[in-house]
Amino acid sequence: QQCTREVTGKDSEGRAETRVVSFQRYALPDEIKHNASAHMQPRARGLYQVNTFVLSDQLVARFAPGNQLQGKPDGPGVRQCDAARLMLPLSDPRGIRSASLRVNGQAVALESGTGHPAYTRGLQSKALPAVAADSSAPLEVQMALELVGTEQVGFVPLGGSNEVSLKADWPHPSFGGNFLPSRRSINDTAFDAHW
């Protein structure tokens, strides 16, 4: 959310001045759940076989209360804030096959890029639907995302609570990162893991 505020200070000659500065306001979800499945699709490159995957992820995120994303935040000198948007950074957005977003059951359009100065690659929503200022109900976000890739897939735990369920028709998973699955099942043709 892009906001502006008034800042008072002194200029280079010691005179009092008031400036209007812009800043970004971010809110992380209280809860994120991924329900993902991957289907392997081997490809041939000359004499070599390359394993690619198609990942389908049903992501649900909740912000509680939902009205924290509306209006201007508390703080000295805050003048106004633009409508809130959602962003989903992706390390390689070229793999996006499809993406759709619903906010509290209402479809919201997506566009490329995040609008974030450091994490520029990914998706962002158009302006979020208005939530009543006095509402304490959570804001629920549902995203259906289909990605293709060749090497690995990772999930970053940015919510207050995070849950990831991943199934794939691949019998040789390599679990890396900072968190191993809390439950996993591996057989001759597939695996099922939960974090």
MARROTI-620987 format. One line per 8 residues: number of its first residue (from 1); for each residue x, y, z of N, C-alpha, C, O, CB. Coordinates in steps of 0.001 Angstrom, whole numbers, plus 524288, in hexadecimal, padded with zeros to 5 digits. Glycine has a CB too. Example, Ala and Ser with C-alpha at 12.3 -4.5 7.8 and 13.67 -1.06 7.14 Angstrom:
BEGIN
1	83386/7E9C6/81E78/8300C/7EE6C/81E78/83390/7F31C/81E78/8379C/7F309/82111/82C2C/7EE87/82356  83232/7F736/81BA8/83566/7FBDC/81BE4/83264/8001E/81EBE/83461/80472/81F67/83704/7FDAA/8165D;
// end
This chain:
BEGIN
1	8034E/7FB79/80000/80000/80000/80000/80385/804D2/80000/806C8/8057B/80378/7FC38/7FFF7/804C2  802D8/8081C/7FC28/805E8/80CED/7FBB3/8034E/8112B/7FEFC/7FEAB/81242/7FE53/80667/80EB0/7F5DB  8064E/81394/80288/80434/817A3/805FC/807B6/81C72/805CC/80C30/81C29/80413/803B3/81598/80BAD  805A5/820D3/80793/808C4/8259B/8081F/8081E/827B2/80DA4/80416/826E8/81023/8071F/829CF/80403  80C2B/82A62/80F82/80BDE/82CE2/814A4/80F05/831E1/8149B/8128B/8329A/8116A/80DD5/82930/818FA  80DAD/83552/8183D/81081/83A38/818E7/814DC/8396C/81CDD/81409/8372C/82108/80CC9/83EAC/81AA7  81976/83B4A/81B83/81DFB/83AED/81EFD/81FF8/84072/81FE7/820FB/84355/81C31/82262/83752/81CA3  82087/841E7/824CF/8229E/8471F/8260E/82843/8468D/827B3/829CB/842B7/82A29/81F5E/849DB/82A71;
9	82B4B/84A6E/8264B/830D8/84A65/8279D/8332A/84FA8/8264A/8306A/85395/825E9/833C5/845FB/824B5  83845/84FAB/82598/83AFA/8547E/8244F/83DEB/853CA/81F37/84004/84F9C/81E18/83EBA/8561E/828BC  83E06/857FD/81C24/840EB/857B9/81745/846B3/858A3/8184D/8484C/85914/81CD1/83ECF/85BB9/81352  849D6/858EE/81436/84F82/8596B/814CA/85121/85E89/8175E/85582/85EFD/8194E/8521B/858FB/80F82  84DA3/86260/81769/84EE5/8675E/819E2/84C70/867EC/81F42/84C9C/86C20/82194/84D23/86BD0/81672  84A28/863B6/82140/84803/863C0/82681/8426E/865B0/826EF/8406D/8663E/82B45/84B54/866F6/829D8  83FDC/866BC/82291/83A79/86886/822B5/836CA/863D4/822FA/837DA/85FB8/820B9/8393D/86BF1/81DE2  83275/86482/825C4/82E88/86059/82635/82BF1/85F7C/820EE/82ABB/86334/81E21/82A5E/861B7/82A69;
17	82B1E/85A94/81F9E/82871/85958/81ABD/82520/85477/81B79/82634/85128/81ECB/82C68/85893/8163B  82128/85425/81858/81DC1/84F8C/8184A/81DD4/84D4B/812C8/81CEB/85010/80EF5/81807/850F4/81A0A  81EEA/8483F/81272/81F16/84597/80D6A/81B1E/8412A/80D63/819C6/83F06/8117B/824A3/84380/80C41  8194B/83FD7/808CD/815DD/83B54/80827/81927/836F8/805BD/81B6E/837A3/8018F/810F0/83CAC/804A6  8195F/83284/80869/81C72/82E18/80680/818DD/82968/805A7/814D8/828DB/8083B/820E9/82CB6/80A62  81A65/82611/80205/8177E/82142/800E7/81A04/81CAE/803B2/81EC2/81C90/8047B/8173F/82036/7FAF6  816D5/818F5/8052C/818EA/8141E/80772/81532/80FAC/80624/81095/81080/80511/819A8/814A1/80D82  8174F/80AF4/80642/8143B/8063E/80557/812BE/803E4/80A92/815E9/803BC/80E30/8174A/8023B/801F5;
25	80DF6/80215/80AF6/80C10/7FF6D/80FA9/80AFB/7F9C2/80E2B/80851/7F8B9/80A4C/80702/8022A/811F6  80D0E/7F611/81140/80C69/7F083/81024/809CF/7EDD1/814C3/80AC8/7EF32/81943/811BA/7EDF1/80EEA  8068A/7EA02/813A6/80417/7E6C2/817A8/804B3/7E117/815FB/80346/7DFAB/8119E/7FE2B/7E839/81879  806CB/7DDE4/8196A/80755/7D850/8184C/8027B/7D575/81A43/80027/7D713/81E25/80C5F/7D60A/81ADD  800F1/7D143/817A8/7FC3D/7CE79/81958/7FD09/7CBC3/81E99/80162/7CA4D/8200B/7FAA4/7CA77/8153A  7F8B4/7CB25/82164/7F8DF/7C850/82658/7F950/7C279/82571/7FB5E/7BFA0/828BA/7F407/7C982/8299B  7F763/7C0B5/820FF/7F74A/7BB16/81FE0/7F7DA/7BA34/81A06/7F55B/7BCDD/816E4/7F22C/7B88C/821EB  7FB25/7B674/8188F/7FBB7/7B4ED/81312/7FB7C/7AEF4/812C0/7FDFC/7AC37/815D0/800FB/7B712/810B0;
33	7F872/7ACFF/80EFF/7F831/7A763/80E03/7F8F4/7A66F/8082B/7F65F/7A8D7/804E7/7F2E1/7A50E/80FF0  7FC8B/7A2E2/806EB/7FD71/7A131/80185/7FBAB/79B88/80110/7FD35/7983A/80432/8035B/7A1CD/7FFE8  7F87A/79A70/7FD37/7F70F/79515/7FBF2/7F8E7/79436/7F657/7F637/795A2/7F29D/7F0F1/7940A/7FC9A  7FD80/791DF/7F5CD/80011/7919C/7F0AF/800DA/78BFA/7EEF0/8018C/7886B/7F218/80555/79470/7F0D9  800B6/78B4E/7E9CB/801FE/7863F/7E780/80545/7873D/7E2A4/80474/78B06/7DFCA/7FCF1/78307/7E629  808FA/783C1/7E1C8/80C7D/78449/7DD47/80C38/77F5C/7D9FB/80C1A/77AFD/7DBFA/81233/78558/7DF0F  80C21/78035/7D4E2/80C0D/77BDF/7D12B/81106/77C38/7CDE6/81212/7803D/7CB7B/80702/77C03/7CD9C  8140D/7780B/7CDD5/818F2/77801/7CAEA/817E4/77753/7C516/8147D/77452/7C380/81C8F/773A2/7CCE8;
41	81AE9/77A35/7C1EC/81A89/779D8/7BC3F/8200B/779A0/7B9FE/8226F/77DAF/7B906/81769/77E8B/7B9EF  82219/774D6/7B922/82760/77461/7B6EE/827A3/776A5/7B166/82403/77612/7AE4B/8291C/76EA0/7B6DE  82BF1/77930/7B048/82CE7/77B6A/7AB1E/8322C/77973/7A92B/835AF/77856/7AC43/82CC4/78186/7AB45  832B1/77909/7A406/837A7/77754/7A1C5/83A8A/77C0F/79F9E/83845/77F73/79D13/836C6/77330/79D6B  83F9A/77C2D/7A0B8/84307/7802D/79E7A/847A5/77D43/79C1B/84B5A/77BD4/79ED0/844DE/7845D/7A2BA  84755/77C6E/7970E/84B4D/77935/79483/84AFE/773AE/796A8/846DC/77139/7968F/850D8/77B84/79555  84F69/771BC/7989A/84F9A/76C85/79AF0/84DEF/76C75/7A0A0/84D66/76848/7A2F3/85504/76A55/79A7C  84D1E/77104/7A2E1/84C32/7716A/7A884/8466E/77240/7A9B9/8438A/7749F/7A6B2/84F6B/775DF/7AAD7;
49	844DD/7703D/7AE37/83F8D/7710A/7B018/83FB6/7751A/7B46F/842EE/774C4/7B7FE/83D11/76BCF/7B20F  83C3D/778EC/7B420/83BD1/77D04/7B814/8368B/77C6B/7BAB4/83286/77C29/7B813/83C79/7829D/7B5A6  83688/77C32/7BFE0/831A2/77BCB/7C2B8/82F74/78140/7C3B0/831FF/78489/7C61C/83267/778D5/7C7EF  82AC9/78227/7C1CA/82810/78709/7C2E4/82338/785B6/7C61C/8219B/78130/7C662/82692/78A02/7BDB5  820F1/789A9/7C885/81C3F/788BB/7CB99/8183F/78D06/7CA7D/81991/7915E/7C8E8/81D8E/7887D/7D181  81358/78BA1/7CB63/80F0F/78F65/7CB5E/80CD7/78F60/7D0DD/80AF7/78B5D/7D2BE/80ABD/78E07/7C71F  80D0D/793D4/7D36A/80B38/79457/7D8D3/8060C/79731/7D8DF/80593/79B72/7D6AD/80F46/79740/7DC43  8022F/794E2/7DB5A/7FD26/79772/7DC3E/7FCBE/79895/7E212/7FD08/79504/7E549/7F86F/793F7/7DA4C;
57	7FC12/79D91/7E36C/7FBDC/79F27/7E8E9/7F6C3/7A20D/7E9F3/7F569/7A5C4/7E737/8009F/7A2A2/7EA5A  7F404/7A04E/7EDE2/7EF57/7A303/7EFCD/7F0F6/7A5A7/7F4E8/7F16E/7A31A/7F8F5/7EA81/79F19/7F09E  7F1C9/7AAB1/7F4AB/7F3BF/7ADA9/7F925/7EF3F/7B08C/7FBB9/7EC11/7B2FF/7F913/7F815/7B18C/7F774  7EEFB/7B041/800F1/7EB1B/7B337/803F1/7EE15/7B64F/8080C/7F13B/7B422/80AF6/7E6DE/7AF84/80687  7ED11/7BB6C/80842/7EF86/7BECF/80C2F/7EB43/7C1E9/80EE7/7E761/7C369/80C7E/7F3AB/7C28C/809A6  7EC05/7C2DD/813FF/7E83C/7C5EA/81703/7EAFD/7CA58/819D0/7EF1C/7C9A5/81C30/7E550/7C26E/81AF8  7E897/7CEF3/81976/7EA50/7D387/81C58/7E60A/7D4B2/82054/7E17F/7D547/81EDE/7EB61/7D85C/8189C  7E769/7D50B/8254E/7E372/7D609/8294E/7E52A/7DA95/82CC1/7E969/7DA6D/82F02/7E277/7D113/82CA7;
65	7E1EF/7DE9B/82D32/7DD1B/7DF68/82A42/7DE41/7E15F/824C2/7E277/7E373/823B9/7D98A/7E344/82D1C  7DA7D/7E0B2/8213E/7DB43/7E24F/81BDA/7DB89/7E830/81B2C/7DDD8/7EA11/81765/7D6FD/7E030/8188B  7D937/7EB25/81EC6/7D924/7F0D7/81E1D/7DE75/7F359/81F27/7DF0B/7F80E/81E5F/7D519/7F33B/821B7  7E25E/7F050/820E7/7E7A2/7F281/82198/7EA07/7F413/81C5D/7EDB1/7F730/81C32/7EB33/7EE8C/8245D  7E7F8/7F1EC/8181E/7EA0B/7F31F/812EF/7E738/7F7B4/8105F/7E884/7F935/80BFE/7E9AA/7EE58/80F72  7E368/7F9E7/8130B/7E056/7FE2A/810D5/7E1B3/80352/8137F/7E360/80363/81801/7DA76/7FD06/8115C  7E0FA/80792/810B9/7E1B8/80CBB/8130B/7E762/80DD5/81445/7EAE7/80B07/81292/7DE85/80D3E/817EE  7E833/811F3/8173D/7ED92/8136A/81879/7EF39/81128/81DBE/7EBFF/810B9/82147/7EE29/81962/8187F;
73	7F426/80FBA/81E51/7F5FE/80D91/82339/7F692/811DA/8274F/7F6EF/81678/82606/7FB2E/80AB8/82270  7F6A7/81040/82C3C/7F7B3/813F5/83071/7FD56/815B8/83011/800B5/812C8/82E4D/7F690/81183/835E0  7FE5A/81A66/831B0/803B3/81C57/831B6/803BA/82233/83114/80021/82471/82ECF/806ED/819C5/82D66  807C3/824AF/83313/807FB/82A63/832C1/808B7/82C43/82D23/80C14/82A54/82A4C/80C64/82C78/8362C  80592/82FFD/82BA1/80632/8328D/8269F/8045D/82F8F/821E4/80512/8316B/81D83/80B97/833D0/825EA  80200/82AEB/82292/80044/827E4/81E08/7FBB3/82AC2/81B7C/7F7E1/82C16/81E16/7FEA7/8222F/81FA3  7FC1E/82BB3/81669/7F81A/82EA5/81398/7F447/82B1E/810CD/7EF8D/82B9F/81189/7FA9A/8324B/80FB5  7F635/82794/80DA2/7F2BA/8242D/80AAE/7F59C/81F4E/808FC/7FA6A/81F1E/808EC/7F07A/82708/805ED;
81	7F283/81B4F/80796/7F4A8/8166F/80584/7F168/814C5/800D7/7ECA2/81558/800CE/7F4BE/81210/809C2  7F410/812B5/7FCE6/7F151/81090/7F864/7EE9D/80B7E/7F9FE/7EF84/80976/7FE41/7F522/80F9C/7F3C1  7EB58/80984/7F696/7E8B8/8048D/7F796/7ECC3/8003E/7F83B/7F0D0/80041/7F5A5/7E4E0/80333/7F320  7EB9F/7FC92/7FBB3/7EF33/7F83F/7FCB7/7EF51/7F480/7F814/7EB77/7F3E3/7F544/7ED9D/7F551/801B8  7F3D8/7F203/7F75A/7F493/7EE02/7F35B/7F73E/7E958/7F5EA/7F9DC/7E9E1/7F9EA/7F7DA/7F020/7EE9D  7F68E/7E4D5/7F395/7F957/7E027/7F548/7FDCB/7DF2A/7F181/7FD58/7E036/7ECD5/7F5A1/7DB54/7F596  80227/7DD1E/7F394/80679/7DBBB/7F021/80870/7D64D/7F180/80850/7D4A7/7F604/80AF2/7DFC7/7F086  80A42/7D38E/7ED79/80C7C/7CE57/7EE10/811A8/7CE3E/7EB2D/811BD/7CD9F/7E668/808B2/7CA05/7EBF8;
89	8160C/7CED9/7EE02/81B25/7CE84/7EB63/81C43/7C8EA/7E9AF/81AFF/7C532/7EC75/81F8B/7D080/7EF07  81EA0/7C85D/7E51E/82038/7C34A/7E306/825C1/7C3D3/7E0F8/8270F/7C7B8/7DE79/81C6A/7C15B/7DEA0  82904/7BFEF/7E202/82E76/7C059/7E042/82EDD/7C03F/7DA51/83255/7C2BE/7D81C/831BA/7BBEB/7E294  82B61/7BD67/7D7B1/82B7D/7BD3B/7D1FA/825EC/7BD25/7CFE7/823BB/7B8F1/7CF16/82E93/7B867/7D000  82398/7C1B4/7CF08/81E22/7C1E4/7CD4B/81D4B/7C002/7C7AE/818D3/7BF96/7C5F4/81C22/7C760/7CDC9  82183/7BEDE/7C4C8/820DC/7BCDA/7BF77/81E09/7B7A5/7BF72/81BD7/7B618/7BB75/82623/7BC4A/7BCCC  81E11/7B4E9/7C3DE/81B88/7AFD3/7C42E/815B1/7B009/7C541/81331/7ABF2/7C59C/81E13/7ACAF/7C84A  81374/7B4AE/7C5C9/80DDA/7B511/7C6F1/80AB2/7B370/7C227/80B2D/7B5C5/7BDF9/80C5F/7BAB8/7C8A6;
97	8077E/7AF74/7C2CD/803E2/7ADE1/7BE9F/7FEA2/7B09D/7BF4B/7FC51/7B27F/7BB86/80320/7A7DF/7BE97  7FCCF/7B0CB/7C41F/7F7D9/7B366/7C52A/7F7B5/7B510/7CADF/7FA4E/7B2C3/7CE34/7F324/7AFC5/7C3D8  7F4A1/7B91A/7CBEF/7F3F0/7BB03/7D146/7EEB3/7BDC0/7D19C/7ED44/7C0C4/7CE26/7F876/7BEC0/7D2EA  7EBDA/7BCB0/7D5C9/7E6EC/7BF6B/7D6B8/7E687/7C092/7DC85/7E8B5/7BDC4/7DFC3/7E221/7BC22/7D4CD  7E3B4/7C4C1/7DDCA/7E36E/7C6AC/7E32C/7DDD4/7C7F7/7E491/7DAF3/7CA46/7E17B/7E6F2/7CB82/7E3EC  7DC54/7C66C/7E94D/7D745/7C7E6/7EB86/7D852/7CA1B/7F0F0/7DB5D/7C7EA/7F3F4/7D35D/7C31B/7EBC2  7D5C6/7CE78/7F224/7D639/7D0F6/7F740/7D0C9/7D133/7F993/7CD4E/7D3C7/7F77C/7D8BC/7D68D/7F6DB  7D017/7CE78/7FDF3/7CAE8/7CDE8/80063/7C6D3/7CC30/7FC64/7C269/7CE19/7FC5A/7C936/7D317/802F4;
105	7C86A/7C88A/7F908/7C4DE/7C655/7F526/7C441/7C979/7F02F/7C1B1/7C7AD/7EC88/7BFBB/7C5A6/7F77E  7C685/7CE1E/7EFED/7C5FF/7D182/7EB56/7CAEB/7D12E/7E805/7CF40/7D1A5/7EA0E/7C4F1/7D73D/7ECFC  7CA48/7D060/7E2DD/7CEC2/7D00D/7DF4E/7D17C/7D556/7DF02/7CEFA/7D96B/7DE97/7CD03/7CE42/7D9C8  7D6BE/7D529/7DF3E/7D9F4/7D9E0/7DEDA/7DE13/7D8DA/7DAAE/7E089/7D4B9/7DAA6/7DC8B/7DB5A/7E446  7DED4/7DC9D/7D729/7E28E/7DC01/7D2DE/7E82D/7DC2D/7D4DA/7E95D/7DEC2/7D8BB/7E1B4/7E045/7CEC0  7EB95/7D964/7D220/7F127/7D942/7D34F/7F437/7DBB8/7CED9/7F275/7DBC7/7CA5F/7F301/7D39B/7D449  7F8D0/7DDBD/7D021/7FC5B/7DFCA/7CC24/801E5/7DE44/7CD98/802F5/7DCE3/7D214/7FBD5/7E5D7/7CB95  8056E/7DE85/7C9CE/80AD1/7DCE4/7CABC/80DBA/7E101/7CDED/80C4F/7E599/7CDFA/80DA7/7DBE7/7C586;
113	811D7/7DF36/7D096/814E6/7E2A0/7D3F8/8126A/7E2FF/7D954/80DC1/7E1FA/7D9F3/81572/7E810/7D18F  81589/7E477/7DD36/81382/7E4CE/7E28A/812DD/7EA60/7E47F/80FD9/7EB53/7E81E/81709/7E1E8/7E629  815AA/7EE14/7E225/81591/7F35F/7E430/81928/7F418/7E8D9/81974/7F862/7EB02/8101D/7F4D3/7E5AD  81BE3/7EFFD/7EA71/81F8C/7F032/7EEDC/824F3/7F19B/7ECC1/82689/7EF86/7E8B8/81FB4/7EAD8/7F1E8  827D5/7F51D/7EF65/82CE5/7F6B5/7ED36/8310A/7F268/7ED33/83482/7F277/7E9DE/82EEE/7FB48/7F037  830C6/7EEB0/7F0D5/834D0/7EA9D/7F117/83313/7E586/7EE83/8363C/7E2E3/7EC07/83649/7E990/7F6C0  82E1C/7E41F/7EF11/82C0F/7DF3C/7ECED/8287D/7E095/7E85B/823B6/7E076/7E8E3/82910/7DBFC/7F133  82ABC/7E1D6/7E3F4/827C0/7E401/7DF97/824F6/7DFE6/7DC57/82119/7E123/7D9C2/82B4A/7E716/7DC24;
121	826CE/7DB0B/7DC62/82495/7D6FF/7D8FD/82025/7D428/7DBB8/82096/7D2AB/7E045/828CF/7D315/7D752  81BE2/7D36D/7D8E7/8176B/7D0A8/7DB18/81255/7D2E3/7D921/811EF/7D482/7D49F/8178E/7D0D9/7E0FC  80E67/7D2F9/7DC8A/8092D/7D4CB/7DB33/80743/7D8AA/7DF44/808D9/7D879/7E3CD/8055E/7D02F/7DABD  803CD/7DC34/7DD96/8010F/7DF85/7E144/7FB6F/7E00B/7DF7D/7FA31/7DF7C/7DAE0/803B5/7E4F1/7E1C0  7F813/7E122/7E345/7F28B/7E1BC/7E20F/7F164/7E75C/7E098/7F475/7EAEA/7E1A7/7EF23/7E00A/7E6B5  7ECF8/7E811/7DE2A/7EAC3/7ED4E/7DDB0/7E8ED/7EEDC/7E32B/7E98B/7EBD6/7E6DB/7E61C/7ED81/7D987  7E6B6/7F378/7E3BB/7E4ED/7F54E/7E8E0/7E123/7F166/7EB4F/7DDB9/7EF4D/7E8A5/7E24C/7FAB7/7E867  7E1C4/7F06F/7F066/7DE66/7ECB8/7F321/7D8F5/7EEF7/7F3E3/7D854/7F3B7/7F450/7E0C2/7EB3B/7F86A;
129	7D4FE/7EB8F/7F40F/7CFB9/7ED6E/7F52C/7CF82/7EFEC/7FA93/7D253/7EE4F/7FE1F/7CBC0/7E8EE/7F4C8  7CC31/7F3D2/7FB31/7CBC4/7F6A2/8002D/7C99A/7F311/8046D/7C63B/7EFC6/80378/7C843/7FB80/7FF92  7CBA3/7F3D1/80921/7C9C6/7F11A/80DCB/7C7CE/7F54A/81178/7CA43/7F965/811F7/7CE2E/7EDA5/8106A  7C374/7F45D/8140E/7C14D/7F841/817A4/7C54A/7F991/81BDD/7C7B7/7F616/81E22/7BC2C/7F643/81A22  7C5F1/7FE9B/81CE3/7C9E9/8005F/8209B/7C8FA/7FE39/82615/7CCB0/7FD70/82909/7CA09/8064B/820C8  7C406/7FD45/82777/7C2E1/7FB5C/82CBD/7C27C/7F565/82CFC/7C10E/7F336/83105/7BDD2/7FDC5/82EB2  7C3BF/7F2CB/828AA/7C35F/7ED16/82888/7C836/7EA9C/82AF8/7CC9E/7EC37/829E6/7C2AB/7EB24/822E0  7C756/7E6B9/82E3A/7CBC1/7E3D9/83077/7CC51/7DE81/82DDF/7CF7C/7DB50/82F95/7CB10/7E335/8366B;
137	7C943/7DD80/829BF/7C987/7D879/82704/7CEAF/7D7F4/82427/7D0D4/7DBDA/82253/7C4F4/7D7E3/8232A  7D0BB/7D32D/823B8/7D59C/7D276/820C7/7D4CA/7D333/81AF3/7D07C/7D287/818EA/7D7E1/7CD0D/821D0  7D8FA/7D495/8185A/7D90C/7D4EE/812A4/7DB5D/7CFC8/810BF/7DFB6/7CE68/81246/7DC52/7D9DD/81099  7D88C/7CCE9/80D74/7DA77/7C7DF/80B8C/7DBE7/7C850/805CD/7D8D8/7CA24/80293/7D653/7C389/80C5D  7E097/7C69A/804A2/7E2BA/7C6BD/7FF5B/7E35B/7C126/7FD73/7E59A/7BDE2/8002C/7E80A/7C9B8/7FF2F  7E15E/7C009/7F8C4/7E205/7BAE3/7F65C/7E497/7BBAA/7F10D/7E2AF/7BE9F/7EDC6/7DCA6/7B7F2/7F5D1  7E8EE/7B8F5/7F047/7EBAA/7B957/7EB43/7EC7C/7B3E0/7E913/7EE3B/7B055/7EBD1/7F0FB/7BC3B/7EBDF  7EB33/7B343/7E41E/7EC5C/7AE6E/7E144/7F0E2/7AFB5/7DDA2/7F081/7B337/7DA5E/7E769/7AC4A/7DE21;
145	7F523/7ACDC/7DE39/7F9EA/7AE03/7DB54/7FBFA/7A90A/7D8D4/7FC55/7A4FB/7DB62/7FE16/7B077/7DEEE  7FD55/7A95C/7D3DC/7FFC6/7A4F2/7D128/8050C/7A6C3/7CF0F/80563/7AA8F/7CC20/7FC33/7A2D2/7CCA0  80929/7A3F8/7D0A0/80E85/7A54E/7CF28/81123/7A0A8/7CC91/80FEE/79C29/7CDC6/811B0/7A714/7D3F5  814BA/7A1C4/7C8FE/81815/79DB1/7C6DC/81DAD/79EE5/7C879/81F30/7A370/7C8F4/8178F/79D52/7C0C5  820BB/79AC9/7C94D/82624/79B86/7CADE/82962/796C8/7C9A0/82762/792D5/7C7BF/8267D/79CC0/7D09E  82E7B/79730/7CAB4/83203/792E1/7C96B/83536/790FD/7CE0C/836B4/78C6B/7CE1E/835A1/79483/7C520  83651/79432/7D1DA/83A0B/79294/7D5DF/837A1/791C5/7DB34/837EB/78D7D/7DD60/83E43/79682/7D64F  83543/795D1/7DD53/83351/79568/7E2A8/82EDC/79935/7E384/82E10/79CDD/7E07F/837B3/7966A/7E699;
153	82BFF/79845/7E7AD/827DF/79BDB/7E940/82889/79CC2/7EF1C/829C7/79924/7F206/8223E/799A5/7E7E4  827B5/7A195/7F0C9/82846/7A2E0/7F64C/823EC/7A685/7F7FE/821D8/7A982/7F4DA/82D9D/7A55D/7F75D  8228E/7A641/7FCF5/81E89/7A98F/7FF43/8210C/7ACA6/803AF/823E2/7AA71/806E1/819C7/7A63F/80146  82007/7B1BB/803E4/82235/7B515/807F9/81DFF/7B5E2/80C19/819B3/7B799/80AC9/82427/7BA75/805B2  81F19/7B4AE/81118/81B26/7B52C/81538/81A99/7BACF/81723/81D36/7BC64/81ADA/81C88/7B19C/819CE  81737/7BDCC/8149A/8169F/7C353/815F1/811FB/7C474/81974/8117A/7C8D3/81B65/8161E/7C678/81114  80E96/7C0A5/81A55/809FA/7C18D/81D8A/80B0F/7C0BA/8234A/80F23/7BEA9/824C9/8059B/7BE0A/81BD5  80751/7C261/82688/807B5/7C14B/82C1E/807BF/7BB6D/82D12/80AC6/7B97B/83042/8032C/7C3E0/82F1E;
161	8045D/7B89B/82A49/80496/7B2E4/82A36/804C0/7B139/82482/80235/7B394/8212E/7FFC9/7B05B/82D2B  807BC/7AD2F/8236E/808AF/7AB72/81E13/807CA/7A59E/81DAB/80984/7A2A4/82107/80E41/7ACD7/81C50  80519/7A3F8/81991/8041E/79E68/818B5/804C5/79D4D/812E6/80288/79FFE/80F9A/7FE89/79CC8/81AA9  807DE/7994B/811AF/808BD/797CE/80C3E/807D0/791F1/80BBC/809FC/78ED2/80EAE/80E61/79950/80A64  80495/79087/807FC/803B4/78B10/8069F/8054D/78A73/800E6/80357/78D40/7FD85/7FDCE/7895E/8078F  808DA/786CD/7FFD0/80AD1/78611/7FA81/80AD5/7804C/7F91F/80D15/77D13/7FBE4/81058/78860/7F9ED  80844/77F0F/7F4C2/80832/779B7/7F2AD/80A8D/779E7/7ED41/809D5/77DB6/7EA68/8027F/7775E/7F28B  80D64/775C7/7EBCC/80FA7/7758F/7E68A/81070/76FEC/7E4E6/8114E/76C7A/7E824/814E3/7788C/7E650;
169	8101E/76F0B/7DFC7/81119/769CF/7DDB0/816F1/76939/7DC82/81883/7681D/7D81B/80DC2/768CC/7D8A9  81A0C/76A01/7E08B/81FC3/769A7/7E031/821B2/766A4/7E4F4/820B1/76849/7E95C/82260/76F3E/7DFE1  8246F/7624A/7E433/825E7/75EFF/7E8A3/82B15/7607D/7EB3B/82CB1/75DE9/7EEF5/82634/75976/7E6E1  82DC2/7649F/7E957/832EF/765F1/7EB68/83341/76BA6/7ED3A/83682/76E97/7EB42/83719/764EB/7E740  82FF8/76D41/7F0EB/8303F/772B7/7F29E/83528/773B7/7F5D6/83736/77034/7F867/82B60/7742B/7F5CD  836F6/7787F/7F5A5/83B51/77A39/7F8E8/83957/77EF0/7FBEF/838A2/78321/7F9AE/84060/77B95/7F58C  83872/77E51/800FB/8364C/78281/8042F/83ABE/785E0/80639/83E21/78403/80915/83302/78047/808C2  83AB5/78AC9/804C2/83ED0/78E60/80670/83C73/79309/80933/837D7/79309/80A93/8421D/7902F/801C7;
177	83FA3/796FC/809FE/83DC3/79BAB/80CAA/83E5C/79B42/81283/840FD/797BE/8147B/83820/79CAE/80B52  83BF0/79ED4/81545/83C7C/79F13/81AFA/838B6/79B8E/81DE8/83968/79AAB/82295/83BBB/7A491/81CC7  834B4/79985/81B3E/830BC/79664/81DE8/82FD0/79153/81AF9/82E7D/79164/8165A/82B98/79975/81E70  8307F/78D00/81D98/82F26/787F1/81B56/82954/786FC/81C13/826F6/7894B/81F91/83268/7837A/81DDC  826F8/783A6/818E3/8215D/782A0/81983/8202A/78056/81EE3/82334/77D44/820FE/81F70/77EE4/8153B  81BBC/781DC/82110/81A0B/77F8E/825FE/817E9/77A14/8251D/81846/776BC/8288C/815E7/78300/828A0  815A7/77925/82075/813D8/773F3/81EED/81553/77326/81937/81519/776C6/81611/80DC6/77350/81FC8  816D3/76E69/817F2/817EC/76D33/8127B/81709/76772/8117B/817AD/76429/814F0/81D88/76EBD/81105;
185	8158D/7664D/80CAD/814AB/760F1/80B07/816ED/7607A/80588/8158F/7637D/8020A/80EAB/75F6D/80B34  81A6B/75CA2/804CD/81D06/75BE8/7FFC0/81C6F/75634/7FE26/81D82/752AC/8013B/822F2/75D82/80006  81ABA/75552/7F950/81A7E/74FF5/7F75C/81D47/74FA8/7F21C/8202A/7533B/7F0B2/814BE/74E11/7F6DA  81C71/74B77/7EF3F/81F4F/74AA0/7EA5A/81DBB/74E50/7E5F8/82081/74EB8/7E210/81E8D/74521/7E891  8195E/750FA/7E689/8177C/75443/7E235/81655/759EA/7E3BD/815A4/75D30/7E049/812A4/751E5/7DFF3  8161A/75B2B/7E8CB/81460/76066/7EA49/81617/761B4/7EFDD/81824/75E69/7F2B4/80E68/760D7/7E9CA  8152E/76698/7F14E/815F6/76830/7F6BE/811A4/76BF8/7F856/80F23/76E73/7F510/81B6D/76ABD/7F780  810DD/76C53/7FD69/80CFF/76FCC/7FFC1/80F9E/7720E/8049D/81137/76F1C/80810/807A7/76CD5/8011E;
193	81016/7773A/804F1/812C2/779A3/8095C/80F83/77E2E/80B78/80C7E/780AA/808AC/81845/77B88/807C0  81045/77F21/8107D/80D51/78344/8132A/810FE/78634/816C9/813E3/783D8/819D1/80897/780F7/8164A  810D8/78B68/81671/813E8/78EB6/819E9/81042/791FC/81D39/8120C/79513/82072/817AD/79238/816CC;
// end
